[in-house]
Amino acid sequence: MTVTKNPLGAPPTDRPSAPELEVVPVRNYGRWCAAAASVLALVGLIGSLARNDNLRWDVVGDYLFADLIFDGLGTTLWLTAAAMALGLGLGTLIAVMRLSSSPVLYGIATFFVWVFRGTPLLVQIIFWGYAAALYQYVKIGIPFTEVTFFQTETNSLLTPAIAALLALGLNEAAYASEIVRAGIQSVDSGQAEAAHSLGMRPALTMRRIVLPQAMRVIIPPMGNETINMLKMTALVSVISAHDLMSNIQDVYAQNYQVIPMLVVASIWYLALVTLLSIPQAWLERRYGRGTARGRQVSPLRRMLGGAAGSVVKKDKENAR
């Protein structure tokens, strides 16, 4: 009978230990070549633009911080904030109506989305800007009677700024409703059923249970809609709403410096979009906590390299 010192099922201890292997990362020479070619092309483009006398950088510098530009920026920011507030509030209501079991509410909401999503935004802006050609007066009263409680001229009520707000806000509501509806439908139905079993009313369940969980799906596309709204305000220049693009057009219509003035507009739009991207990224990380999206590193830290790489490495080790 042979007596062994190792426990039953344990591997033998007399085997030689395996040598430690050194992990060598794969060198992606193609990636380095592509990065070098991209940087060279970008530097060449920037250098070509900087040396181009047709850009008239002196004109760009004169108008970049002009009072007329700041007046247009104020209108652009006001239109963006107000249109997004109107669009998000009305879009949430329309999304709930489209999810309703009532055929009337569903039909009205579907018709609204069909009209405002199916016609170009430029057409809607022009329509609201020239609504007086359709109705000379705005009247509120009892239908099919002569009784009128309120009456005013359409041109005095629908100023270019108000017309632009209605066009942008109603158009955004159609798109926001689909984003909110997708976010609500992404939440498991068992969440609402559990809330109802606890005695919570449907409105309270939607506000306290469903919408907070749907924000993970809603925030990224809604952030893109906000940035897109900022740029779409340039279309209201067709009705002279005195936004940034309207004032830019007024200037180059007088001095004929089209390209320099467009460069001024592009610089300010790029600056505003960059500022809007910061709270969007913060909201995505906040509402994505507990998911892979919440552990994502910001683009700035990824570009910096070292610090971001260590964070990603720690996240991967914790995931294992």
C-alpha positions as YAML, in Angstrom:
chain: A
units: angstrom
residues:
- id: 1
  name: MET
  ca: [0.00, 0.00, 0.00]
- id: 2
  name: THR
  ca: [1.42, 3.36, -1.06]
- id: 3
  name: VAL
  ca: [0.98, 6.35, 1.23]
- id: 4
  name: THR
  ca: [0.87, 9.76, -0.43]
- id: 5
  name: LYS
  ca: [1.43, 13.07, 1.33]
- id: 6
  name: ASN
  ca: [-0.82, 15.04, -0.99]
- id: 7
  name: PRO
  ca: [-4.55, 15.21, -0.19]
- id: 8
  name: LEU
  ca: [-6.97, 13.37, -2.42]
- id: 9
  name: GLY
  ca: [-7.49, 15.25, -5.66]
- id: 10
  name: ALA
  ca: [-4.68, 17.75, -5.01]
- id: 11
  name: PRO
  ca: [-2.12, 18.30, -7.78]
- id: 12
  name: PRO
  ca: [1.35, 16.86, -7.12]
- id: 13
  name: THR
  ca: [3.81, 19.30, -5.60]
- id: 14
  name: ASP
  ca: [6.89, 17.90, -7.24]
- id: 15
  name: ARG
  ca: [6.11, 19.55, -10.60]
- id: 16
  name: PRO
  ca: [8.41, 22.38, -11.60]
- id: 17
  name: SER
  ca: [6.83, 25.84, -11.39]
- id: 18
  name: ALA
  ca: [6.01, 27.50, -14.70]
- id: 19
  name: PRO
  ca: [8.26, 30.41, -15.62]
- id: 20
  name: GLU
  ca: [6.74, 33.87, -15.40]
- id: 21
  name: LEU
  ca: [5.80, 35.21, -18.82]
- id: 22
  name: GLU
  ca: [6.38, 38.80, -19.76]
- id: 23
  name: VAL
  ca: [3.35, 40.41, -21.41]
- id: 24
  name: VAL
  ca: [4.36, 42.53, -24.38]
- id: 25
  name: PRO
  ca: [1.65, 44.82, -25.82]
- id: 26
  name: VAL
  ca: [0.96, 44.59, -29.53]
- id: 27
  name: ARG
  ca: [2.43, 47.47, -31.45]
- id: 28
  name: ASN
  ca: [-0.16, 48.94, -33.78]
- id: 29
  name: TYR
  ca: [2.05, 50.57, -36.38]
- id: 30
  name: GLY
  ca: [-0.90, 51.26, -38.67]
- id: 31
  name: ARG
  ca: [-2.65, 53.24, -35.93]
- id: 32
  name: TRP
  ca: [0.44, 55.35, -35.31]
- id: 33
  name: CYS
  ca: [0.83, 56.04, -39.03]
- id: 34
  name: ALA
  ca: [-2.84, 57.05, -39.33]
- id: 35
  name: ALA
  ca: [-2.54, 59.35, -36.29]
- id: 36
  name: ALA
  ca: [0.60, 60.99, -37.69]
- id: 37
  name: ALA
  ca: [-1.02, 61.51, -41.10]
- id: 38
  name: SER
  ca: [-4.13, 63.02, -39.46]
- id: 39
  name: VAL
  ca: [-2.08, 65.44, -37.36]
- id: 40
  name: LEU
  ca: [-0.03, 66.51, -40.39]
- id: 41
  name: ALA
  ca: [-3.18, 67.09, -42.45]
- id: 42
  name: LEU
  ca: [-4.76, 69.11, -39.63]
- id: 43
  name: VAL
  ca: [-1.64, 71.23, -39.16]
- id: 44
  name: GLY
  ca: [-1.45, 71.83, -42.89]
- id: 45
  name: LEU
  ca: [-5.10, 72.91, -43.04]
- id: 46
  name: ILE
  ca: [-4.73, 75.27, -40.08]
- id: 47
  name: GLY
  ca: [-1.56, 76.74, -41.55]
- id: 48
  name: SER
  ca: [-3.22, 77.25, -44.92]
- id: 49
  name: LEU
  ca: [-6.17, 79.05, -43.33]
- id: 50
  name: ALA
  ca: [-3.91, 81.18, -41.14]
- id: 51
  name: ARG
  ca: [-1.89, 82.39, -44.16]
- id: 52
  name: ASN
  ca: [-4.92, 82.98, -46.39]
- id: 53
  name: ASP
  ca: [-5.32, 86.72, -46.95]
- id: 54
  name: ASN
  ca: [-8.89, 86.29, -48.17]
- id: 55
  name: LEU
  ca: [-10.05, 85.41, -44.66]
- id: 56
  name: ARG
  ca: [-9.27, 88.94, -43.45]
- id: 57
  name: TRP
  ca: [-8.39, 88.08, -39.88]
- id: 58
  name: ASP
  ca: [-8.41, 91.79, -39.06]
- id: 59
  name: VAL
  ca: [-12.12, 91.92, -39.87]
- id: 60
  name: VAL
  ca: [-12.69, 88.78, -37.78]
- id: 61
  name: GLY
  ca: [-10.93, 90.41, -34.83]
- id: 62
  name: ASP
  ca: [-12.91, 93.65, -35.19]
- id: 63
  name: TYR
  ca: [-16.32, 91.95, -35.11]
- id: 64
  name: LEU
  ca: [-15.63, 88.95, -32.85]
- id: 65
  name: PHE
  ca: [-16.50, 90.90, -29.68]
- id: 66
  name: ALA
  ca: [-18.68, 93.62, -31.21]
- id: 67
  name: ASP
  ca: [-21.84, 94.72, -29.40]
- id: 68
  name: LEU
  ca: [-23.99, 93.65, -32.35]
- id: 69
  name: ILE
  ca: [-22.61, 90.12, -32.07]
- id: 70
  name: PHE
  ca: [-23.33, 89.95, -28.33]
- id: 71
  name: ASP
  ca: [-26.89, 91.14, -28.92]
- id: 72
  name: GLY
  ca: [-27.39, 88.29, -31.38]
- id: 73
  name: LEU
  ca: [-25.80, 85.82, -28.96]
- id: 74
  name: GLY
  ca: [-28.28, 86.83, -26.28]
- id: 75
  name: THR
  ca: [-31.21, 86.19, -28.60]
- id: 76
  name: THR
  ca: [-29.73, 82.86, -29.74]
- id: 77
  name: LEU
  ca: [-29.25, 81.63, -26.16]
- id: 78
  name: TRP
  ca: [-32.72, 82.81, -25.16]
- id: 79
  name: LEU
  ca: [-34.33, 81.06, -28.11]
- id: 80
  name: THR
  ca: [-32.39, 77.86, -27.42]
- id: 81
  name: ALA
  ca: [-33.32, 77.71, -23.73]
- id: 82
  name: ALA
  ca: [-36.97, 78.69, -24.23]
- id: 83
  name: ALA
  ca: [-37.52, 76.39, -27.23]
- id: 84
  name: MET
  ca: [-35.96, 73.43, -25.42]
- id: 85
  name: ALA
  ca: [-38.07, 74.08, -22.31]
- id: 86
  name: LEU
  ca: [-41.22, 74.29, -24.43]
- id: 87
  name: GLY
  ca: [-40.25, 71.27, -26.50]
- id: 88
  name: LEU
  ca: [-39.31, 69.08, -23.54]
- id: 89
  name: GLY
  ca: [-42.39, 69.94, -21.51]
- id: 90
  name: LEU
  ca: [-44.82, 69.54, -24.40]
- id: 91
  name: GLY
  ca: [-42.92, 66.53, -25.72]
- id: 92
  name: THR
  ca: [-43.22, 64.71, -22.39]
- id: 93
  name: LEU
  ca: [-46.98, 65.34, -22.39]
- id: 94
  name: ILE
  ca: [-47.29, 64.09, -25.97]
- id: 95
  name: ALA
  ca: [-45.21, 61.00, -25.16]
- id: 96
  name: VAL
  ca: [-47.53, 60.12, -22.28]
- id: 97
  name: MET
  ca: [-50.54, 60.71, -24.57]
- id: 98
  name: ARG
  ca: [-49.08, 58.36, -27.19]
- id: 99
  name: LEU
  ca: [-48.70, 55.68, -24.51]
- id: 100
  name: SER
  ca: [-52.26, 56.22, -23.28]
- id: 101
  name: SER
  ca: [-54.94, 53.61, -23.82]
- id: 102
  name: SER
  ca: [-57.37, 56.34, -24.91]
- id: 103
  name: PRO
  ca: [-57.70, 56.32, -28.73]
- id: 104
  name: VAL
  ca: [-58.53, 60.05, -28.72]
- id: 105
  name: LEU
  ca: [-55.38, 61.08, -26.85]
- id: 106
  name: TYR
  ca: [-53.29, 58.69, -28.90]
- id: 107
  name: GLY
  ca: [-54.74, 60.03, -32.16]
- id: 108
  name: ILE
  ca: [-54.18, 63.70, -31.26]
- id: 109
  name: ALA
  ca: [-50.58, 63.06, -30.19]
- id: 110
  name: THR
  ca: [-49.84, 60.99, -33.28]
- id: 111
  name: PHE
  ca: [-51.28, 63.68, -35.55]
- id: 112
  name: PHE
  ca: [-49.17, 66.34, -33.84]
- id: 113
  name: VAL
  ca: [-45.97, 64.32, -34.33]
- id: 114
  name: TRP
  ca: [-46.92, 63.54, -37.93]
- id: 115
  name: VAL
  ca: [-47.41, 67.21, -38.83]
- id: 116
  name: PHE
  ca: [-44.44, 68.81, -37.11]
- id: 117
  name: ARG
  ca: [-41.98, 66.03, -37.80]
- id: 118
  name: GLY
  ca: [-43.10, 65.63, -41.40]
- id: 119
  name: THR
  ca: [-42.65, 69.24, -42.54]
- id: 120
  name: PRO
  ca: [-39.30, 71.07, -42.78]
- id: 121
  name: LEU
  ca: [-38.37, 73.37, -39.92]
- id: 122
  name: LEU
  ca: [-37.68, 76.21, -42.35]
- id: 123
  name: VAL
  ca: [-41.25, 75.96, -43.68]
- id: 124
  name: GLN
  ca: [-42.62, 76.11, -40.14]
- id: 125
  name: ILE
  ca: [-40.53, 79.19, -39.30]
- id: 126
  name: ILE
  ca: [-41.74, 81.01, -42.40]
- id: 127
  name: PHE
  ca: [-45.34, 79.94, -41.70]
- id: 128
  name: TRP
  ca: [-45.33, 81.36, -38.17]
- id: 129
  name: GLY
  ca: [-43.48, 84.47, -39.32]
- id: 130
  name: TYR
  ca: [-46.13, 85.24, -41.94]
- id: 131
  name: ALA
  ca: [-49.16, 83.90, -40.07]
- id: 132
  name: ALA
  ca: [-50.86, 87.28, -40.51]
- id: 133
  name: ALA
  ca: [-51.33, 86.45, -44.18]
- id: 134
  name: LEU
  ca: [-53.63, 83.63, -43.05]
- id: 135
  name: TYR
  ca: [-55.33, 85.25, -40.04]
- id: 136
  name: GLN
  ca: [-55.25, 89.03, -39.73]
- id: 137
  name: TYR
  ca: [-56.63, 88.94, -36.17]
- id: 138
  name: VAL
  ca: [-56.25, 86.49, -33.29]
- id: 139
  name: LYS
  ca: [-59.62, 86.03, -31.60]
- id: 140
  name: ILE
  ca: [-60.67, 84.03, -28.55]
- id: 141
  name: GLY
  ca: [-64.36, 83.47, -27.99]
- id: 142
  name: ILE
  ca: [-67.24, 81.04, -28.34]
- id: 143
  name: PRO
  ca: [-67.00, 79.04, -31.60]
- id: 144
  name: PHE
  ca: [-69.65, 79.65, -34.29]
- id: 145
  name: THR
  ca: [-70.88, 82.79, -32.54]
- id: 146
  name: GLU
  ca: [-69.98, 86.50, -32.59]
- id: 147
  name: VAL
  ca: [-69.02, 86.46, -28.91]
- id: 148
  name: THR
  ca: [-65.33, 87.43, -28.56]
- id: 149
  name: PHE
  ca: [-63.39, 87.69, -25.30]
- id: 150
  name: PHE
  ca: [-60.01, 88.65, -26.75]
- id: 151
  name: GLN
  ca: [-58.94, 90.14, -30.08]
- id: 152
  name: THR
  ca: [-55.64, 91.55, -31.33]
- id: 153
  name: GLU
  ca: [-53.73, 91.90, -34.55]
- id: 154
  name: THR
  ca: [-51.62, 88.90, -35.48]
- id: 155
  name: ASN
  ca: [-48.57, 91.00, -36.36]
- id: 156
  name: SER
  ca: [-48.55, 92.67, -32.95]
- id: 157
  name: LEU
  ca: [-48.90, 89.33, -31.15]
- id: 158
  name: LEU
  ca: [-46.57, 87.18, -33.25]
- id: 159
  name: THR
  ca: [-43.40, 89.21, -33.28]
- id: 160
  name: PRO
  ca: [-40.40, 87.65, -35.06]
- id: 161
  name: ALA
  ca: [-39.01, 86.41, -31.74]
- id: 162
  name: ILE
  ca: [-42.32, 84.83, -30.66]
- id: 163
  name: ALA
  ca: [-42.83, 83.29, -34.10]
- id: 164
  name: ALA
  ca: [-39.33, 81.81, -33.97]
- id: 165
  name: LEU
  ca: [-39.99, 80.44, -30.47]
- id: 166
  name: LEU
  ca: [-43.23, 78.77, -31.55]
- id: 167
  name: ALA
  ca: [-41.67, 77.24, -34.63]
- id: 168
  name: LEU
  ca: [-38.60, 75.91, -32.81]
- id: 169
  name: GLY
  ca: [-40.48, 74.78, -29.69]
- id: 170
  name: LEU
  ca: [-43.30, 72.95, -31.46]
- id: 171
  name: ASN
  ca: [-40.91, 71.27, -33.88]
- id: 172
  name: GLU
  ca: [-38.69, 70.16, -30.99]
- id: 173
  name: ALA
  ca: [-41.72, 68.83, -29.10]
- id: 174
  name: ALA
  ca: [-42.39, 66.34, -31.90]
- id: 175
  name: TYR
  ca: [-38.86, 64.94, -31.72]
- id: 176
  name: ALA
  ca: [-38.61, 65.13, -27.91]
- id: 177
  name: SER
  ca: [-41.83, 63.14, -27.57]
- id: 178
  name: GLU
  ca: [-40.30, 60.21, -29.43]
- id: 179
  name: ILE
  ca: [-37.15, 60.37, -27.30]
- id: 180
  name: VAL
  ca: [-39.16, 60.45, -24.06]
- id: 181
  name: ARG
  ca: [-41.45, 57.68, -25.29]
- id: 182
  name: ALA
  ca: [-38.47, 55.47, -26.06]
- id: 183
  name: GLY
  ca: [-37.04, 56.17, -22.61]
- id: 184
  name: ILE
  ca: [-40.32, 55.32, -20.88]
- id: 185
  name: GLN
  ca: [-40.68, 52.09, -22.83]
- id: 186
  name: SER
  ca: [-37.12, 51.08, -21.91]
- id: 187
  name: VAL
  ca: [-38.15, 50.80, -18.23]
- id: 188
  name: ASP
  ca: [-39.43, 47.37, -17.29]
- id: 189
  name: SER
  ca: [-43.20, 47.31, -16.86]
- id: 190
  name: GLY
  ca: [-42.79, 45.47, -13.57]
- id: 191
  name: GLN
  ca: [-41.52, 48.71, -12.01]
- id: 192
  name: ALA
  ca: [-44.84, 50.45, -12.59]
- id: 193
  name: GLU
  ca: [-46.82, 47.39, -11.53]
- id: 194
  name: ALA
  ca: [-44.90, 47.21, -8.25]
- id: 195
  name: ALA
  ca: [-45.53, 50.91, -7.63]
- id: 196
  name: HIS
  ca: [-49.25, 50.48, -8.32]
- id: 197
  name: SER
  ca: [-49.39, 47.55, -5.92]
- id: 198
  name: LEU
  ca: [-48.03, 49.86, -3.21]
- id: 199
  name: GLY
  ca: [-50.90, 52.29, -3.82]
- id: 200
  name: MET
  ca: [-49.05, 54.88, -5.91]
- id: 201
  name: ARG
  ca: [-51.15, 56.75, -8.44]
- id: 202
  name: PRO
  ca: [-50.18, 56.60, -12.14]
- id: 203
  name: ALA
  ca: [-48.99, 60.21, -12.23]
- id: 204
  name: LEU
  ca: [-46.85, 59.73, -9.12]
- id: 205
  name: THR
  ca: [-45.50, 56.46, -10.49]
- id: 206
  name: MET
  ca: [-44.50, 58.16, -13.72]
- id: 207
  name: ARG
  ca: [-42.79, 61.03, -11.89]
- id: 208
  name: ARG
  ca: [-41.06, 59.08, -9.11]
- id: 209
  name: ILE
  ca: [-40.38, 55.64, -10.60]
- id: 210
  name: VAL
  ca: [-40.47, 55.55, -14.40]
- id: 211
  name: LEU
  ca: [-38.99, 58.88, -15.50]
- id: 212
  name: PRO
  ca: [-35.90, 58.78, -13.21]
- id: 213
  name: GLN
  ca: [-34.96, 55.37, -14.67]
- id: 214
  name: ALA
  ca: [-35.76, 56.49, -18.21]
- id: 215
  name: MET
  ca: [-33.31, 59.39, -17.93]
- id: 216
  name: ARG
  ca: [-30.43, 57.06, -18.81]
- id: 217
  name: VAL
  ca: [-31.94, 56.64, -22.26]
- id: 218
  name: ILE
  ca: [-33.31, 60.18, -22.58]
- id: 219
  name: ILE
  ca: [-30.25, 62.27, -21.65]
- id: 220
  name: PRO
  ca: [-27.82, 61.41, -24.52]
- id: 221
  name: PRO
  ca: [-30.20, 62.10, -27.45]
- id: 222
  name: MET
  ca: [-31.76, 65.05, -25.65]
- id: 223
  name: GLY
  ca: [-28.32, 66.58, -25.22]
- id: 224
  name: ASN
  ca: [-27.77, 66.21, -28.94]
- id: 225
  name: GLU
  ca: [-31.15, 67.86, -29.54]
- id: 226
  name: THR
  ca: [-30.10, 70.82, -27.39]
- id: 227
  name: ILE
  ca: [-26.91, 71.28, -29.38]
- id: 228
  name: ASN
  ca: [-28.85, 70.90, -32.61]
- id: 229
  name: MET
  ca: [-31.39, 73.47, -31.40]
- id: 230
  name: LEU
  ca: [-28.59, 75.97, -30.80]
- id: 231
  name: LYS
  ca: [-27.51, 75.64, -34.42]
- id: 232
  name: MET
  ca: [-31.05, 75.52, -35.81]
- id: 233
  name: THR
  ca: [-31.71, 78.99, -34.39]
- id: 234
  name: ALA
  ca: [-29.68, 80.27, -37.37]
- id: 235
  name: LEU
  ca: [-32.71, 79.47, -39.57]
- id: 236
  name: VAL
  ca: [-34.81, 82.17, -37.90]
- id: 237
  name: SER
  ca: [-32.74, 84.73, -39.79]
- id: 238
  name: VAL
  ca: [-35.25, 84.34, -42.64]
- id: 239
  name: ILE
  ca: [-37.82, 86.23, -40.54]
- id: 240
  name: SER
  ca: [-35.27, 88.70, -39.06]
- id: 241
  name: ALA
  ca: [-35.49, 87.50, -35.48]
- id: 242
  name: HIS
  ca: [-32.21, 89.36, -34.64]
- id: 243
  name: ASP
  ca: [-30.33, 86.25, -33.55]
- id: 244
  name: LEU
  ca: [-26.60, 85.78, -34.08]
- id: 245
  name: MET
  ca: [-26.91, 84.74, -37.72]
- id: 246
  name: SER
  ca: [-29.38, 87.53, -38.50]
- id: 247
  name: ASN
  ca: [-26.96, 90.16, -37.20]
- id: 248
  name: ILE
  ca: [-24.08, 88.54, -39.06]
- id: 249
  name: GLN
  ca: [-26.06, 88.74, -42.31]
- id: 250
  name: ASP
  ca: [-26.88, 92.39, -41.66]
- id: 251
  name: VAL
  ca: [-23.19, 93.15, -41.29]
- id: 252
  name: TYR
  ca: [-21.90, 91.38, -44.38]
- id: 253
  name: ALA
  ca: [-24.76, 92.84, -46.42]
- id: 254
  name: GLN
  ca: [-23.14, 96.24, -45.76]
- id: 255
  name: ASN
  ca: [-19.39, 95.54, -45.81]
- id: 256
  name: TYR
  ca: [-19.48, 92.56, -48.24]
- id: 257
  name: GLN
  ca: [-17.07, 90.59, -46.02]
- id: 258
  name: VAL
  ca: [-19.05, 87.35, -46.21]
- id: 259
  name: ILE
  ca: [-16.33, 84.82, -45.37]
- id: 260
  name: PRO
  ca: [-14.83, 86.72, -42.38]
- id: 261
  name: MET
  ca: [-18.28, 87.25, -40.87]
- id: 262
  name: LEU
  ca: [-19.14, 83.59, -41.32]
- id: 263
  name: VAL
  ca: [-15.90, 82.75, -39.52]
- id: 264
  name: VAL
  ca: [-17.04, 84.95, -36.63]
- id: 265
  name: ALA
  ca: [-20.37, 83.09, -36.49]
- id: 266
  name: SER
  ca: [-18.62, 79.70, -36.65]
- id: 267
  name: ILE
  ca: [-16.26, 80.59, -33.80]
- id: 268
  name: TRP
  ca: [-19.13, 81.56, -31.51]
- id: 269
  name: TYR
  ca: [-21.25, 78.53, -32.42]
- id: 270
  name: LEU
  ca: [-18.28, 76.24, -31.76]
- id: 271
  name: ALA
  ca: [-17.67, 77.91, -28.39]
- id: 272
  name: LEU
  ca: [-21.31, 77.57, -27.33]
- id: 273
  name: VAL
  ca: [-21.53, 73.94, -28.46]
- id: 274
  name: THR
  ca: [-18.38, 73.16, -26.47]
- id: 275
  name: LEU
  ca: [-19.88, 74.72, -23.35]
- id: 276
  name: LEU
  ca: [-23.11, 72.77, -23.79]
- id: 277
  name: SER
  ca: [-21.19, 69.51, -24.15]
- id: 278
  name: ILE
  ca: [-19.81, 69.80, -20.61]
- id: 279
  name: PRO
  ca: [-23.15, 69.53, -18.69]
- id: 280
  name: GLN
  ca: [-24.32, 66.87, -21.15]
- id: 281
  name: ALA
  ca: [-21.33, 64.66, -20.33]
- id: 282
  name: TRP
  ca: [-21.84, 65.26, -16.61]
- id: 283
  name: LEU
  ca: [-25.52, 64.32, -16.78]
- id: 284
  name: GLU
  ca: [-24.74, 61.17, -18.77]
- id: 285
  name: ARG
  ca: [-22.25, 60.03, -16.13]
- id: 286
  name: ARG
  ca: [-24.61, 60.94, -13.28]
- id: 287
  name: TYR
  ca: [-27.65, 59.09, -14.61]
- id: 288
  name: GLY
  ca: [-25.46, 56.24, -15.89]
- id: 289
  name: ARG
  ca: [-24.11, 55.36, -12.47]
- id: 290
  name: GLY
  ca: [-23.99, 51.61, -11.95]
- id: 291
  name: THR
  ca: [-23.66, 50.92, -15.67]
- id: 292
  name: ALA
  ca: [-20.79, 50.76, -18.13]
- id: 293
  name: ARG
  ca: [-21.74, 54.23, -19.37]
- id: 294
  name: GLY
  ca: [-21.23, 55.69, -15.90]
- id: 295
  name: ARG
  ca: [-17.60, 54.47, -15.81]
- id: 296
  name: GLN
  ca: [-16.70, 56.07, -19.12]
- id: 297
  name: VAL
  ca: [-13.87, 58.56, -19.10]
- id: 298
  name: SER
  ca: [-14.45, 62.05, -20.45]
- id: 299
  name: PRO
  ca: [-12.99, 62.84, -23.91]
- id: 300
  name: LEU
  ca: [-10.60, 65.39, -22.40]
- id: 301
  name: ARG
  ca: [-9.07, 62.83, -20.06]
- id: 302
  name: ARG
  ca: [-8.85, 60.33, -22.88]
- id: 303
  name: MET
  ca: [-6.91, 62.86, -24.95]
- id: 304
  name: LEU
  ca: [-4.57, 63.56, -22.03]
- id: 305
  name: GLY
  ca: [-3.70, 59.88, -22.06]
- id: 306
  name: GLY
  ca: [-1.93, 58.78, -18.92]
- id: 307
  name: ALA
  ca: [-4.47, 59.57, -16.24]
- id: 308
  name: ALA
  ca: [-7.34, 58.24, -18.31]
- id: 309
  name: GLY
  ca: [-5.49, 55.05, -19.08]
- id: 310
  name: SER
  ca: [-4.97, 54.33, -15.39]
- id: 311
  name: VAL
  ca: [-8.65, 54.91, -14.64]
- id: 312
  name: VAL
  ca: [-9.75, 52.57, -17.43]
- id: 313
  name: LYS
  ca: [-7.29, 49.93, -16.22]
- id: 314
  name: LYS
  ca: [-8.63, 50.13, -12.66]
- id: 315
  name: ASP
  ca: [-12.21, 49.85, -13.92]
- id: 316
  name: LYS
  ca: [-11.37, 46.74, -15.91]
- id: 317
  name: GLU
  ca: [-9.64, 45.17, -12.91]
- id: 318
  name: ASN
  ca: [-12.61, 45.91, -10.69]
- id: 319
  name: ALA
  ca: [-14.97, 44.42, -13.28]
- id: 320
  name: ARG
  ca: [-12.99, 41.17, -13.20]
...
